[in-house]
Amino acid sequence: MGAFSWWHWVILLVVVLVLFGGKGKVSDLMGDVAKGIKSFKKGMADDPAEAAASPKSIEEQASQPVKEAEKAKS
């Protein structure tokens, strides 16, 4: 008998071929999901210390265009 009969293996093979085989829409969809997961992991791995190293307050951000305009006038 065993853990799986040959019918189990056939069904498993069909499911694997449907999900990952050929150039079908399902395999393209699975590839897109994998790319999304990779880009998400890459985004999570980015160094958050760089973004927090020099935070600007809202007032500094708002006054920056005014300062640049004053420099341009001079």
Secondary structure, 3 states (H helix, E strand, C coil): CCCCCHHHHHHHHHHHHHHHCCCCHHHHHHHHHHHHHHHHHHHHHCCHHHHHHCCCCHHHHHHHHHHHHHHHHC
